[in-house]
Amino acid sequence: MDKIRQNEKRAELINLLRWIVPMAVLFIYILALLANASSEAKKDGRKYAENKLSDYDRYIAEKLRYDLAELKTAAEAAAYSVELSGSTDQAVLTLQRVIDNGDASEGYVIDAGGKATDVSGAATDVSGAAWYADAAEGTAEGKPTVTGAVPEGEDHIITVAVPIGGEKGITALRVSSDFFRMIPSLSEFDGKTQYLFIESDGTVMSAVGGKGLKKGENLFDGTIMYDRGIAMPELKSSIAGEHGGVAYCTLGGEERVLVYRPLKMNGWQVCELATGSYVDTEIEKYFAPSKKVYIRIIISLIIFLILILVMNLIITALYRSNQKSLKSKAETDLLTGVLNKISTEQTIQDYLENVGEEEPGMFLLLDIDNFKKINDTRGHAFGDEVLAAIGKELPTLYRTTDIVGRLGGDEFAVFLKDIPNENARLHMGDVTYGFFRNFSVGEYTKYAVTASIGAAMFPKDGKNFEELYKSADKAVYTAKELGRNKFVFFGEDPDEISNRV
């Protein structure tokens, strides 16, 4: 029976695992999919933040190009005025309006020899100035030019020059690179982003916004530490090139993101130096809706798995209860409520096989005295009442771990576990024999019922059920020969029986 129970438990476990394992695999698979989707969503969020920075960088670059184009238009108007009238007066007024608007700091009408008239009308000689040499060279082919920024003190000065027709000279507007300060919005993004206007070699011409690089510092002088995955030669080439990009770096121990975009003019670049926290915040904002969905999916999965598990446990419990009920009915003698013949034999045999011969026990065989007479004289219904009463009362004499059953007709069997010595053997014999001294059946008229009882000791008198039964049956036969209503141990001497009784 123990083996049967073990097999039943094993079957229940297998049935439970049949549900749990596939569901667990499915759960892990879905979690892996969600983790991958989460990772991809964060990558998309990072790309979104980079694009947002890049779009604003593009806006700044376009605004710079537009402002420089406006200066060029003003210089062209001044040059055209000189070309038409041969006078500098109108040209000076045109340049003066630009300066008054704050769009430039200096304005000149310069002849071919370097003699210039500034916006105040004063004459000056700029032929020896480096910026004039660049401007003259740039306009030599008769086209407008924007010269590279020339360091003057702490500023970098940009010159927008337009040739006057007929090689009569040039008109020039000069503006500090700090005019870049007027373009970026300081409140854009997290308020900590720094905006840079740099030369092709990485030198900062102007810086505005949050903390970062200073004017005159360089992107490649070691102030900024770029991520290991970034190859410096490629980065330098990219920043000096015609395409923008993004580079992750560290500045002052803080993670930063460098976004750069070419102005497509003299190798200049417009850069944003955003904080890593800003990018993280943007990623979180981008990922937040997906994160809520993922959390809901995970919670739903967990609830679903719990429901499946609970349902399986309930179904298993109901099945087990039903099986137990069916098993109990199959194993139980319906009249007496104790184990039936097959279950009694099987249960005792299983116990003997499992326990071995190390734990002594006692097998009792009880045969109701004159039961045929009871049936004949009192009727079969009363006989059934006798058997039912014995089946109800007999198990109360013993421990719940002991085995009590009906072998058929008027014959009952009891196996008492763990009977270690002679005293225990005699005591349990007295308990069983004493039961029938006071046992009677009948609602109004009590009928005394006795039994002839045979006992066989395990393993001395038998090592299995069949051997124990034969030994106990012989003892019962002896009890009947001695006049019934006796308790006899197998192999016991008749004199010992008389003395004990």
C-alpha positions in Angstrom: 0.0 0.0 0.0 2.9 2.4 0.8 4.2 1.8 -2.7 0.8 2.5 -4.1 0.6 5.8 -2.1 4.1 6.7 -3.3 3.1 6.1 -6.9 -0.1 8.1 -6.4 1.9 11.0 -4.9 4.4 10.7 -7.8 1.6 10.8 -10.3 0.1 13.9 -8.6 3.5 15.6 -8.7 3.9 14.7 -12.4 0.4 16.0 -13.1 1.2 19.3 -11.3 4.5 19.7 -13.1 2.8 19.0 -16.3 1.0 22.3 -15.7 3.7 24.3 -14.0 6.7 23.5 -16.2 5.1 24.6 -19.5 3.6 27.7 -17.8 6.9 28.5 -16.2 8.7 28.1 -19.6 6.1 30.3 -21.2 6.4 32.9 -18.4 10.2 33.0 -18.7 9.9 33.2 -22.5 7.5 36.1 -22.3 9.7 37.8 -19.7 12.7 37.4 -22.1 10.6 38.9 -24.9 9.6 41.8 -22.6 13.2 42.3 -21.4 14.3 42.4 -25.1 11.4 44.8 -25.9 12.4 46.9 -22.9 16.0 47.0 -24.1 14.9 48.0 -27.6 12.5 50.6 -26.2 15.4 52.1 -24.2 17.6 52.2 -27.3 14.8 53.9 -29.1 14.4 56.3 -26.2 18.1 57.1 -26.4 17.9 57.6 -30.1 14.9 59.8 -29.5 16.9 62.0 -27.1 19.8 62.1 -29.5 17.5 63.1 -32.4 15.9 65.8 -30.2 19.3 67.3 -29.4 20.4 66.9 -33.1 17.3 68.6 -34.3 17.9 71.6 -32.1 21.6 71.6 -33.2 20.4 71.7 -36.8 18.2 74.6 -35.9 21.1 76.6 -34.4 23.3 75.8 -37.5 20.6 77.0 -39.8 20.1 80.1 -37.8 23.8 80.9 -37.9 23.9 80.3 -41.6 20.9 82.6 -42.0 22.4 85.3 -39.9 25.7 85.2 -41.8 23.8 85.2 -45.1 22.0 88.4 -43.9 25.3 90.0 -43.2 26.5 89.0 -46.7 23.3 90.5 -48.2 23.9 93.8 -46.4 27.6 93.8 -47.6 26.5 93.1 -51.1 24.0 96.0 -51.0 26.8 98.3 -49.8 29.1 97.0 -52.6 26.5 97.5 -55.2 25.9 101.0 -54.0 29.6 101.9 -54.4 29.7 100.3 -57.8 26.7 102.3 -59.0 27.4 105.7 -57.5 31.2 105.5 -57.1 30.6 107.0 -53.6 31.0 105.3 -50.2 28.4 107.4 -48.5 25.3 105.2 -49.1 27.4 102.1 -48.5 28.6 103.4 -45.1 25.0 104.1 -44.1 23.9 100.6 -45.1 26.7 99.1 -43.0 25.9 101.5 -40.2 22.3 100.2 -40.0 23.6 96.6 -39.6 25.8 97.6 -36.7 23.1 99.7 -35.1 20.9 96.6 -35.1 23.6 94.8 -33.2 24.2 92.3 -36.0 27.9 93.2 -36.5 30.6 95.1 -34.5 32.6 96.7 -37.4 31.9 97.8 -41.0 34.2 99.0 -43.7 34.3 100.1 -47.3 37.8 99.3 -48.5 39.5 100.3 -51.8 41.9 98.0 -53.7 44.9 99.4 -51.8 43.6 98.7 -48.3 42.4 102.3 -47.6 39.2 102.0 -45.7 36.3 104.1 -44.5 34.6 102.8 -41.3 30.9 103.3 -40.5 31.7 106.6 -38.6 33.1 108.0 -41.9 36.7 107.9 -40.5 39.5 106.9 -42.9 41.8 104.1 -41.8 44.4 101.8 -43.3 43.7 98.1 -42.9 46.1 96.9 -45.5 48.4 95.4 -42.9 45.6 93.6 -41.0 45.5 89.8 -41.2 41.8 89.7 -41.6 41.9 92.0 -44.6 44.5 89.8 -46.3 42.1 86.8 -45.8 39.2 88.9 -47.0 41.0 90.2 -50.1 42.2 86.7 -50.9 38.7 85.2 -50.5 37.2 87.8 -52.8 39.9 87.6 -55.4 37.7 85.6 -57.7 34.9 88.1 -57.5 32.8 86.2 -55.0 31.6 87.0 -51.5 33.5 85.2 -48.7 33.2 84.5 -45.0 36.7 84.3 -43.6 37.9 82.1 -40.8 37.6 83.5 -37.3 40.7 85.5 -36.4 41.7 85.6 -32.7 41.7 89.2 -31.4 42.2 89.4 -27.7 39.7 87.0 -26.2 37.4 87.1 -29.2 37.3 85.3 -32.5 36.3 87.8 -35.2 34.5 86.6 -38.4 34.7 88.8 -41.5 32.0 88.8 -44.2 33.4 90.4 -47.3 31.9 91.2 -50.7 33.9 92.4 -53.7 33.1 95.8 -55.4 32.8 95.3 -59.1 35.7 96.2 -61.3 38.2 95.3 -58.6 37.5 98.5 -56.8 37.9 97.0 -53.4 35.5 95.2 -50.9 32.8 95.9 -48.4 33.3 94.1 -45.1 31.2 93.5 -41.9 33.0 92.0 -38.9 31.3 90.2 -36.1 32.5 88.5 -33.0 31.9 84.8 -32.7 30.1 85.6 -29.5 27.1 86.6 -31.6 26.5 82.9 -31.3 25.3 83.6 -27.8 22.2 85.3 -29.1 21.0 82.2 -30.9 20.6 79.2 -28.4 17.8 79.3 -25.9 19.3 78.9 -22.4 16.1 77.2 -21.2 16.1 74.6 -23.9 16.1 70.9 -22.6 17.2 70.8 -18.9 18.8 74.2 -18.7 22.2 72.5 -18.2 23.1 72.0 -21.8 26.1 73.9 -23.1 26.1 75.2 -26.7 29.5 75.5 -28.5 30.6 77.2 -31.7 33.9 75.6 -32.6 36.5 75.6 -35.4 37.4 72.6 -37.4 40.3 71.8 -35.2 38.0 71.6 -32.1 38.9 75.0 -30.6 35.9 76.7 -28.9 35.2 80.1 -30.4 32.1 80.7 -28.2 30.3 78.9 -25.4 27.0 79.6 -23.8 24.6 77.8 -21.5 25.5 75.3 -18.8 28.9 74.4 -17.4 31.4 72.8 -19.7 34.2 74.0 -21.9 35.5 77.5 -21.9 36.3 79.7 -24.9 39.7 78.8 -26.3 39.7 75.3 -24.9 39.6 72.4 -27.3 37.5 69.3 -27.7 40.6 67.2 -28.0 43.0 68.7 -25.4 42.1 66.1 -22.8 39.5 68.1 -20.9 36.8 65.8 -22.3 37.3 62.0 -21.8 35.5 60.1 -24.6 34.1 56.6 -24.2 36.5 53.8 -25.0 34.5 52.7 -28.0 35.1 56.0 -29.7 38.2 56.1 -31.9 39.8 59.6 -31.6 41.0 59.9 -35.2 37.6 59.0 -36.5 35.9 61.4 -34.1 38.2 64.3 -35.2 37.6 63.5 -38.8 33.8 63.3 -38.2 33.7 66.7 -36.4 35.8 68.3 -39.1 33.6 66.7 -41.8 30.3 67.4 -43.5 28.1 65.2 -41.3 26.9 65.6 -37.8 27.1 63.0 -35.1 26.9 62.1 -31.4 29.7 61.1 -29.0 29.3 60.0 -25.3 32.0 61.4 -23.0 32.8 62.5 -19.5 33.5 66.0 -18.4 34.5 66.8 -14.8 33.4 63.4 -13.7 29.9 63.8 -15.2 28.5 61.9 -18.1 27.9 64.2 -21.1 26.6 63.8 -24.6 28.4 65.8 -27.4 26.1 66.5 -30.4 27.8 68.2 -33.3 26.7 69.5 -36.7 28.7 71.2 -39.4 27.9 74.8 -40.4 29.3 73.9 -43.9 31.4 77.0 -43.8 35.1 77.1 -43.0 34.9 73.8 -41.2 32.9 75.3 -38.3 30.7 73.2 -36.1 27.8 73.9 -33.8 27.8 71.6 -30.8 25.6 70.8 -27.8 27.1 69.3 -24.7 24.1 67.8 -22.9 24.1 66.1 -19.5 23.8 62.4 -19.2 20.9 62.9 -16.8 19.0 64.8 -19.5 19.4 61.8 -21.8 18.3 59.4 -19.1 15.3 61.6 -18.3 14.3 61.6 -22.0 14.8 57.8 -22.2 12.6 57.4 -19.1 9.9 59.7 -20.6 10.0 57.8 -23.9 10.0 54.4 -22.1 7.3 55.3 -19.5 4.2 54.3 -21.5 5.9 51.0 -22.6 7.0 50.4 -19.1 3.5 50.6 -17.8 2.3 48.2 -20.4 5.1 45.8 -19.6 4.3 46.0 -15.9 0.7 45.3 -16.6 1.6 42.3 -18.8 3.9 40.9 -16.1 1.2 41.4 -13.4 -1.4 39.8 -15.6 0.9 36.9 -16.3 1.6 36.4 -12.6 -2.1 36.6 -11.8 -2.8 34.1 -14.7 -0.2 31.7 -13.4 -1.5 32.0 -9.9 -5.0 31.3 -11.1 -3.8 28.3 -13.1 -1.9 27.0 -10.1 -4.8 27.5 -7.7 -7.2 25.9 -10.2 -4.9 23.0 -10.6 -4.5 22.7 -6.8 -8.3 22.8 -6.4 -8.8 20.3 -9.2 -6.1 18.1 -7.7 -7.6 18.4 -4.2 -11.1 17.5 -5.5 -9.6 14.6 -7.5 -7.6 13.4 -4.5 -10.7 13.7 -2.3 -12.8 11.8 -4.8 -10.1 9.2 -5.3 -9.7 8.9 -1.5 -13.4 8.4 -1.2 -13.5 5.8 -4.0 -10.4 4.2 -2.5 -11.9 4.2 0.9 -15.1 2.6 -0.4 -13.0 0.1 -2.4 -10.9 -0.8 0.7 -13.6 -0.7 3.3 -16.0 -3.4 4.3 -19.4 -1.7 3.9 -21.0 -3.6 6.8 -18.4 -3.1 9.5 -16.5 0.0 8.4 -13.1 -1.6 8.7 -10.8 -2.8 5.9 -12.1 -5.5 3.7 -10.3 -8.8 3.1 -8.2 -7.7 0.1 -7.2 -4.4 1.7 -6.4 -6.1 5.0 -4.1 -8.6 3.4 -2.4 -6.0 1.2 -1.9 -3.4 3.9 -0.4 -5.9 6.3 1.8 -7.5 3.6 3.0 -4.0 2.5 3.9 -3.1 6.1 5.8 -6.3 6.6 7.8 -5.8 3.5 8.7 -2.3 4.3 9.5 -2.7 8.0 11.5 -5.9 7.6 12.1 -8.1 10.7 13.6 -5.4 12.9 10.2 -4.3 14.4 8.2 -7.1 16.1 4.5 -7.2 15.7 1.5 -9.3 16.7 -1.2 -10.7 14.3 -4.6 -11.5 15.8 -7.3 -13.6 14.2 -10.7 -13.3 15.8 -13.5 -15.8 15.1 -16.9 -15.0 16.5 -18.2 -17.9 18.6 -21.4 -19.6 17.4 -22.1 -17.0 14.8 -24.1 -19.5 12.7 -26.3 -20.0 15.7 -26.8 -16.3 16.1 -27.9 -16.0 12.4 -30.2 -19.0 12.8 -31.8 -18.0 16.0 -31.8 -14.2 15.9 -31.8 -13.7 12.2 -29.3 -12.4 9.7 -30.2 -8.8 10.4 -29.1 -9.3 14.0 -26.0 -11.1 12.8 -25.1 -8.1 10.7 -25.7 -5.9 13.7 -23.2 -8.0 15.7 -20.6 -7.7 13.0 -21.2 -3.9 12.6 -20.9 -3.4 16.3 -17.6 -5.3 16.4 -16.3 -3.3 13.4 -17.2 0.0 15.2 -15.8 -0.9 18.6 -12.8 -3.1 17.9 -10.6 -0.3 16.3 -11.0 1.8 19.4 -8.9 -0.7 21.4 -5.8 -0.1 19.4 -3.6 2.7 18.0 -4.6 4.5 14.8 -1.5 3.1 13.2 -2.6 -0.5 13.8 -4.4 -2.4 11.1 -8.0 -3.7 11.6 -10.0 -5.6 9.0 -12.6 -8.2 8.3 -11.5 -11.2 6.3 -15.0 -12.4 5.6 -18.0 -14.0 7.4 -17.4 -13.8 11.2 -13.6 -13.5 10.9 -11.6 -10.3 11.8 -7.9 -9.7 11.7 -5.8 -7.2 13.6 -2.1 -6.4 13.2 -0.5 -4.6 16.1 2.7 -2.8 15.2 5.7 -2.4 17.5 5.2 -5.1 20.1 8.7 -5.1 21.6 8.5 -7.5 24.5 6.5 -10.1 26.4 4.7 -7.6 28.6 3.4 -5.7 25.6 2.3 -9.0 24.0 0.4 -10.1 27.1 -1.1 -6.7 27.6 -2.5 -6.4 24.1 -3.8 -10.0 24.5 -5.6 -9.0 27.7 -7.0 -5.9 26.0 -8.4 -7.9 23.1 -9.7 -10.7 25.2 -11.2 -8.3 27.8 -13.2 -6.5 25.1 -15.4 -9.6 24.6 -16.0 -10.1 28.3 -18.2 -7.1 28.4 -19.3 -7.0 24.8 -23.0 -7.4 24.0 -25.4 -6.4 21.2 -29.1 -5.6 21.2 -31.3 -2.5 21.7 -33.6 -4.0 24.4 -32.4 -7.5 25.1 -28.6 -7.6 25.2 -26.9 -10.6 23.6 -23.4 -11.4 24.9 -21.0 -12.1 22.0 -17.6 -13.9 22.5 -14.8 -14.8 20.2 -12.0 -17.3 19.9 -8.8 -15.4 19.3 -5.5 -16.7 17.9 -2.3 -14.7 18.0 0.9 -15.1 16.0 4.1 -13.1 16.6 6.0 -11.4 13.8 8.6 -12.5 12.7 8.8 -15.5 15.0 5.6 -17.2 13.9 5.6 -15.9 10.3 7.4 -13.5 8.0 4.5 -12.7 5.7 0.7 -12.4 5.9 0.1 -16.0 4.7 2.4 -17.5 7.3 1.0 -15.3 10.1 -2.5 -16.2 9.1 -1.8 -19.9 9.2 -0.2 -19.7 12.6 -3.0 -17.6 14.1 -5.6 -19.9 12.5 -4.0 -22.8 14.3 -4.2 -20.9 17.5 -7.9 -20.2 16.9 -8.5 -23.9 16.3 -6.8 -24.6 19.7 -9.1 -21.9 21.4 -12.2 -23.6 19.9 -11.0 -27.0 21.1 -10.6 -25.6 24.6 -14.2 -24.5 24.6 -14.2 -21.3 22.7 -14.1 -17.7 24.2 -10.3 -18.1 24.6 -7.2 -16.2 23.7 -4.4 -18.5 22.5 -0.9 -17.7 21.2 0.5 -19.9 18.5 2.6 -22.7 19.8 1.4 -22.0 23.4 1.2 -25.0 25.8 -2.4 -25.8 26.9 -1.3 -25.6 30.6 0.1 -22.2 30.0 -3.2 -21.2 28.4 -5.1 -22.5 31.4 -2.9 -20.7 33.9 -2.9 -17.4 31.9 -6.7 -17.5 31.4 
